[in-house]
Amino acid sequence: MVRGEVEMDAACAVIDEALCSGCRMCNDLCPYSAIGFDEAKKVSSVNAALCKACGTCVAGCPSGAIRALHFSDEQVYAEIEGILV
């Protein structure tokens, strides 16, 4: 904090508010308490500073509204392909 900035990992979860049903299941699943609920919008949101990109919320979201940045299917397939070549 003395430096005036904080380095964070680029990988974290993000919630598409248009797809979020407001069930709050992800809030209970997150082991880092990184997901909060916006009462006004009736959707959940991720605090990127607390998120460790474990993927628990992504796997548990019944509406598919959560995705992990830098872990799309295409990115994972490309990584696997790079290892195999």
C-alpha positions as a Markdown table, in Angstrom:
| # | Residue | x | y | z |
|---|---|---|---|---|
| 1 | Met | 0.0 | 0.0 | 0.0 |
| 2 | Val | 2.9 | 2.3 | 0.6 |
| 3 | Arg | 3.7 | 2.2 | -3.2 |
| 4 | Gly | 0.3 | 3.6 | -4.0 |
| 5 | Glu | -0.8 | 0.7 | -6.1 |
| 6 | Val | -1.6 | -3.0 | -5.6 |
| 7 | Glu | -0.7 | -5.8 | -8.1 |
| 8 | Met | -3.5 | -8.3 | -8.6 |
| 9 | Asp | -3.7 | -11.5 | -10.6 |
| 10 | Ala | -5.4 | -11.0 | -14.0 |
| 11 | Ala | -7.5 | -14.2 | -13.5 |
| 12 | Cys | -10.7 | -13.7 | -11.7 |
| 13 | Ala | -14.4 | -14.5 | -12.1 |
| 14 | Val | -16.9 | -12.0 | -13.8 |
| 15 | Ile | -20.7 | -12.1 | -13.7 |
| 16 | Asp | -22.8 | -11.2 | -16.7 |
| 17 | Glu | -25.6 | -9.2 | -15.0 |
| 18 | Ala | -28.0 | -9.9 | -17.9 |
| 19 | Leu | -27.8 | -13.6 | -17.2 |
| 20 | Cys | -27.7 | -13.5 | -13.4 |
| 21 | Ser | -30.9 | -14.7 | -11.9 |
| 22 | Gly | -30.1 | -13.4 | -8.4 |
| 23 | Cys | -30.2 | -16.9 | -6.8 |
| 24 | Arg | -27.2 | -16.1 | -4.6 |
| 25 | Met | -25.9 | -19.6 | -4.9 |
| 26 | Cys | -22.4 | -18.3 | -5.8 |
| 27 | Asn | -22.3 | -16.1 | -2.7 |
| 28 | Asp | -22.5 | -19.2 | -0.5 |
| 29 | Leu | -20.1 | -21.2 | -2.7 |
| 30 | Cys | -17.2 | -18.7 | -2.8 |
| 31 | Pro | -14.5 | -19.8 | -0.3 |
| 32 | Tyr | -12.9 | -16.3 | -0.4 |
| 33 | Ser | -16.2 | -14.3 | 0.2 |
| 34 | Ala | -15.4 | -12.4 | -3.0 |
| 35 | Ile | -19.0 | -12.4 | -4.3 |
| 36 | Gly | -21.5 | -9.9 | -3.0 |
| 37 | Phe | -25.2 | -9.3 | -3.8 |
| 38 | Asp | -26.4 | -5.9 | -5.1 |
| 39 | Glu | -29.9 | -5.5 | -3.6 |
| 40 | Ala | -30.8 | -2.7 | -5.9 |
| 41 | Lys | -30.0 | -4.6 | -9.1 |
| 42 | Lys | -30.9 | -8.0 | -7.7 |
| 43 | Val | -27.7 | -9.5 | -9.1 |
| 44 | Ser | -24.4 | -10.8 | -7.6 |
| 45 | Ser | -21.0 | -9.1 | -8.3 |
| 46 | Val | -17.4 | -10.2 | -7.9 |
| 47 | Asn | -14.8 | -8.2 | -5.9 |
| 48 | Ala | -11.8 | -8.8 | -8.1 |
| 49 | Ala | -9.4 | -7.9 | -5.3 |
| 50 | Leu | -10.7 | -10.9 | -3.2 |
| 51 | Cys | -11.2 | -13.4 | -6.1 |
| 52 | Lys | -8.6 | -16.1 | -6.4 |
| 53 | Ala | -10.0 | -17.6 | -9.7 |
| 54 | Cys | -10.7 | -21.0 | -8.1 |
| 55 | Gly | -13.7 | -21.6 | -10.4 |
| 56 | Thr | -16.1 | -22.8 | -7.7 |
| 57 | Cys | -18.7 | -20.2 | -8.6 |
| 58 | Val | -18.3 | -20.8 | -12.3 |
| 59 | Ala | -19.0 | -24.5 | -11.9 |
| 60 | Gly | -21.9 | -23.9 | -9.4 |
| 61 | Cys | -23.8 | -21.1 | -11.2 |
| 62 | Pro | -27.1 | -22.6 | -12.4 |
| 63 | Ser | -27.7 | -19.9 | -15.0 |
| 64 | Gly | -24.2 | -19.9 | -16.5 |
| 65 | Ala | -23.8 | -16.2 | -15.7 |
| 66 | Ile | -20.3 | -16.5 | -14.3 |
| 67 | Arg | -17.1 | -17.0 | -16.3 |
| 68 | Ala | -13.5 | -17.1 | -15.4 |
| 69 | Leu | -11.3 | -14.6 | -17.2 |
| 70 | His | -8.5 | -16.3 | -19.1 |
| 71 | Phe | -10.1 | -19.7 | -18.8 |
| 72 | Ser | -12.4 | -19.9 | -21.8 |
| 73 | Asp | -12.8 | -23.2 | -23.6 |
| 74 | Glu | -10.8 | -21.9 | -26.5 |
| 75 | Gln | -7.9 | -20.7 | -24.2 |
| 76 | Val | -7.8 | -24.0 | -22.4 |
| 77 | Tyr | -7.8 | -26.0 | -25.6 |
| 78 | Ala | -5.1 | -23.9 | -27.1 |
| 79 | Glu | -3.0 | -24.4 | -24.0 |
| 80 | Ile | -3.5 | -28.2 | -24.2 |
| 81 | Glu | -2.7 | -28.2 | -27.9 |
| 82 | Gly | 0.5 | -26.2 | -27.2 |
| 83 | Ile | 1.7 | -28.8 | -24.7 |
| 84 | Leu | 0.9 | -31.7 | -27.1 |
| 85 | Val | 2.7 | -30.2 | -30.1 |
